[in-house]
Amino acid sequence: MGKILEIKNATKRFGGLVANEAVTFDVEEGEIVGVVGPNGAGKTTLFNSISGAHTLTEGNVIFKGKDITSMKPYDICKLGIGRTFQIPQSLNDMMVYENVLVGALCKRHNIEEAMKHVDQILELCGMLDMKYVYAGKLNVPQKKRLEIARAMATDPELLLLDETMAGLTATERKDAVNLIKKINTMGVAILTIEHNMDVVMNVSRRVVVLVSGKVLVVGSPDEVTSNQEVINAYLGGGAKKDE
């Protein structure tokens, strides 16, 4: 497998604050990579740099061999990177299908073709029966699924998931994990920010640990959870476990 994403010495500063410093790792085609670390470690900042929400101060983001460091979010999305947000960004005054249609129209200009794609994505995400429900009426787990559905509607080759499991019950997390695995079997590589270590162990082939904006270690889930530096910096500080 080739590398679909390469993060090279990614540094992001906000004035005197260094949110990410010389972050370097890669994601292979079809791989699920977890990103973990304490609050304030720079995880979401990294996602924002990958997706074009802001530009790196130093370093590069390479997607499928192309430098996308300075590209705009819409163009990055069209290239094949979809993302969700830690706080769902649903369009609450629009119906579920309209929210997903926004994603589908990223690469499609024929409305009938786009609508067929919307139905396929809603079925994939278990939301077809909510097609005509206003997004503002959805609960947290449903809004999380809607985030994934809208991102998947853009036909991503790489999906960025920002704390999909936050606020979910154990049963809801199990359902979300099954959806992530199903999406991955479709050939979509996934980079996921996650605090729940049981989920990370379950879905990830490799894990990136960020601490204070820097990469502490990259390795398999077993390697990461047995690493003493990780235990001291993160796991010992209250990694969440299923109840």
C-alpha positions in Angstrom: 0.0 0.0 0.0 1.1 3.5 -0.7 0.9 6.6 1.5 -2.3 8.5 1.0 -1.4 11.2 3.6 2.0 12.5 4.7 2.4 15.1 7.5 5.9 16.6 7.3 7.3 18.7 10.1 3.9 20.4 10.6 4.1 23.4 12.8 1.3 25.8 13.6 1.8 28.9 15.7 -0.9 31.3 16.9 1.2 34.3 18.0 3.4 33.0 20.8 1.4 29.8 21.2 2.8 26.7 19.4 -0.2 24.4 18.8 1.7 21.9 16.7 5.5 21.5 16.5 7.3 19.5 13.8 4.5 16.9 13.6 5.5 14.1 11.3 3.6 10.9 10.4 1.8 9.2 7.5 -1.4 7.3 6.7 -1.4 4.5 4.3 -4.1 3.8 1.8 -7.0 2.0 3.5 -5.5 2.3 6.9 -7.2 3.5 10.1 -4.9 5.6 12.3 -5.9 6.9 15.7 -4.7 10.3 17.1 -4.8 10.5 20.9 -3.5 12.9 23.5 -4.6 15.1 26.4 -6.8 18.1 25.9 -4.8 20.9 24.3 -2.4 18.5 22.6 -3.1 20.1 19.2 -5.2 17.3 17.7 -8.0 19.4 16.2 -5.5 22.1 15.2 -3.7 19.4 13.1 -7.1 18.4 11.5 -7.7 22.0 10.6 -4.3 22.2 8.9 -4.9 19.1 6.9 -8.4 20.2 5.8 -7.4 23.7 4.9 -9.2 25.6 7.7 -5.9 27.3 8.4 -2.4 27.2 6.9 0.6 25.7 8.6 3.3 28.1 9.8 5.9 25.6 8.7 5.9 22.1 7.2 3.8 20.4 4.6 0.7 18.3 4.1 0.9 15.9 1.2 -2.2 14.1 -0.1 -1.7 11.4 -2.7 1.7 12.9 -3.6 0.3 16.4 -4.0 1.2 19.3 -1.7 -2.0 20.6 -0.3 -0.5 22.8 2.4 -1.9 26.1 1.1 -5.1 24.9 -0.6 -8.6 26.0 0.3 -11.0 23.6 2.2 -13.3 23.2 -0.8 -10.5 22.3 -3.1 -9.1 19.8 -0.5 -12.5 18.3 -0.2 -12.8 17.9 -4.0 -9.4 16.1 -4.0 -10.8 13.5 -1.6 -10.5 14.5 2.0 -13.7 14.6 4.1 -14.0 15.6 7.7 -16.3 15.7 10.7 -16.2 18.2 13.6 -15.9 17.7 17.3 -19.0 19.8 17.7 -21.5 18.7 15.0 -21.9 21.4 12.3 -25.3 20.4 11.1 -27.5 22.9 9.2 -30.3 22.7 11.7 -32.9 24.5 9.6 -32.5 22.0 6.8 -33.6 18.4 6.6 -31.2 15.5 7.0 -31.2 14.8 3.2 -30.4 18.4 2.5 -27.5 18.4 4.8 -26.1 15.3 3.1 -26.9 16.8 -0.3 -24.5 19.7 0.5 -21.7 17.1 0.6 -22.9 15.2 -2.5 -22.9 18.4 -4.6 -19.2 18.8 -3.9 -18.4 16.6 -6.9 -21.8 16.2 -8.6 -23.7 18.8 -10.5 -26.6 16.7 -11.6 -29.3 16.9 -8.9 -30.9 13.6 -9.7 -27.5 11.8 -9.5 -26.7 13.6 -6.3 -30.0 12.6 -4.7 -29.5 9.0 -5.5 -26.1 9.2 -3.9 -27.7 10.9 -0.8 -30.0 7.9 -0.4 -27.1 5.5 -0.7 -25.1 7.3 2.0 -28.1 7.6 4.3 -28.7 3.9 4.0 -25.0 3.3 4.8 -25.3 5.4 7.9 -28.6 4.0 9.0 -30.4 7.3 8.6 -32.7 6.7 5.6 -35.8 6.7 7.8 -34.7 10.2 9.0 -34.4 11.6 5.5 -37.0 14.3 6.0 -36.3 15.1 9.6 -34.9 18.6 10.3 -31.4 18.3 11.6 -32.2 20.5 14.6 -34.5 17.8 15.8 -31.8 15.2 16.0 -30.1 14.0 19.2 -26.3 13.9 19.7 -25.7 10.4 18.3 -27.8 11.2 15.3 -26.0 14.4 14.6 -22.7 12.6 14.8 -24.0 10.1 12.2 -25.2 13.0 10.1 -21.7 14.5 10.2 -20.2 11.3 8.9 -22.9 11.0 6.3 -22.3 14.5 4.9 -18.5 13.8 4.8 -19.0 10.5 3.1 -21.3 12.1 0.5 -18.2 13.9 -0.8 -16.7 10.5 -1.8 -13.6 10.8 0.3 -10.5 8.6 0.0 -9.5 9.9 3.4 -11.9 10.6 6.2 -11.0 12.7 9.2 -13.1 12.0 12.3 -12.9 14.4 15.2 -14.0 12.7 18.5 -16.9 10.8 17.0 -17.4 8.9 20.2 -17.7 11.9 22.5 -21.0 12.0 24.3 -22.1 8.5 23.2 -23.2 5.6 25.4 -21.4 2.3 25.2 -24.1 0.9 22.9 -23.9 4.0 20.7 -20.1 3.8 20.6 -20.4 0.1 19.4 -22.7 1.2 16.6 -20.4 4.0 15.6 -17.4 1.6 15.6 -19.3 -0.8 13.3 -20.0 2.1 10.9 -16.4 3.2 10.9 -15.3 -0.3 10.1 -17.9 -0.6 7.4 -16.6 2.6 5.8 -13.1 1.4 6.0 -14.0 -1.9 4.2 -15.1 0.4 1.3 -11.4 1.4 0.9 -11.6 4.7 2.8 -8.6 5.5 4.9 -9.5 7.0 8.3 -7.6 9.3 10.6 -9.5 9.6 13.8 -9.1 11.8 16.9 -10.3 9.8 19.9 -10.1 9.9 23.7 -11.6 6.5 24.3 -8.7 4.0 24.3 -11.0 1.0 24.0 -12.2 2.4 20.7 -8.7 3.2 19.6 -7.5 -0.3 20.3 -10.5 -1.7 18.5 -10.3 0.2 15.2 -6.8 1.5 14.7 -3.9 -0.2 13.0 -1.5 2.5 14.2 -1.8 5.2 16.8 -0.2 8.7 16.9 0.2 10.1 20.4 0.4 13.9 20.6 1.5 15.7 23.8 1.9 19.5 24.0 1.7 19.7 20.2 4.5 17.2 19.5 4.4 13.6 18.4 5.4 11.5 21.4 5.2 8.1 19.7 3.7 6.4 16.7 3.0 2.7 16.8 0.5 -0.2 17.0 -2.1 0.1 19.8 -0.2 -2.5 21.8 3.1 -0.6 21.4 1.5 2.6 22.4 -0.4 1.4 25.5 2.7 -0.3 26.8 5.0 2.7 26.2 6.0 4.1 29.6 6.2 7.7 28.2 2.6 7.4 27.0 1.5 6.0 30.3 3.1 8.8 32.2 1.9 11.6 29.8 -1.6 10.4 28.9 -2.9 7.0 29.9 -2.0 7.6 33.5 -3.8 10.9 33.3 -7.3 9.4 32.9 -7.8 7.7 29.5 -11.5 6.8 29.2 -12.6 3.2 29.4 -15.9 1.7 28.6 -18.1 1.3 31.6 
